[in-house]
């Protein structure tokens, strides 16, 4: 008896929450084919009584209430530079934040140049590791060690403090009234250093160990990772096939760790790049602020989807159209700087996966890719400046809200759906993996017979700040991140 009563209450609750216009119903007359409109509005004295009466009328096909709809809920963070973060509304982050803002139980590893304790980021960090084994490239006096901080500078011949910028895109402290908002407000960032101070380059031998360690696998002479990652972000690339890195990625995937890679900035086929061209990786190309594929972005069948990477002043109006994130610039100190590149696009996808995991913990890397592709905005897929549709931009532009909603909906299906399916209204339906896997198969074939030689990998963002000195002033945004009592950091 109690059980049946509970069922009634649960079933009744959504109906009670619906709002409608009293005294008005929508009626669809039977046999009205050929009429300009089949639906008419009927004014009635008692809505419930009218519905009951009209449903019994054989001349009426159906009748329903005139329900009230609401605009989709959005959350606008109060960070003072949020208005400059055009990329977040472009991927529907505010609507996604109304569903989920992330969980501290999720860890995103940023395998990059290391990180600095920016005041708008440091509280989000967990311990990482420095895997740069060449002391000359490490720039910190020794080889591998426990300190994953970045000893480099903004100069293009150094690290450009790339990892700090990428980390801020994922997880800069949001809604704290200061600086920028990260995409995921709850997850923790694990800095894993593989790219050194020699132009932000690193060797496969270090990168392979870093991927394995981040995923929770044992690496000799390194303490095991106490907080293994759920998601790995790889914002670097290089030529030269790497069987070793493919194996490391395969091991991470087998442990349920999603691996996201930047497509590369060569305006070429990303299938020739590593890690972008590796099988199983979620490969991210870039759009500029017009939602078109950025001129520099790689493309091709290995691209899974696109995300904002920005550009510098693509329309000549003098506006910054890069991606604003956390950085340090002497002599002003902690600051926020625009970078542009697929390096900046990839962390938006990594942050989306961490949000998806926060609402659906069993999310596998394969299903994450399927849901990201199925919910992407195909209308932004690959329009060239001439607005022609080009091939090779994957499923289109990332939709964070759609992806998080699709992840949350997985609970309705439990574990019935295959990894390449999505759950819609409680039913397992095809995801978008068929499109994506087609490209992956081609990439995998190319891998066979590859040389597997080690390659030098470089960071993937344009030296906007450094290479263009005149632009630098406009793009460096000094802000006070403490108070005005004299100890503020500028
Ligand atoms: Ca902030």
Boltz pocket constraint, residues with backbone or C-beta under 6 A from the ligand:
constraints:
  - pocket:
      binder: B
      contacts: [[A, 79], [A, 120], [A, 172], [A, 173], [A, 174], [A, 175], [A, 176], [A, 177], [A, 178], [A, 179], [A, 180], [A, 181], [A, 182]]
      max_distance: 6.0
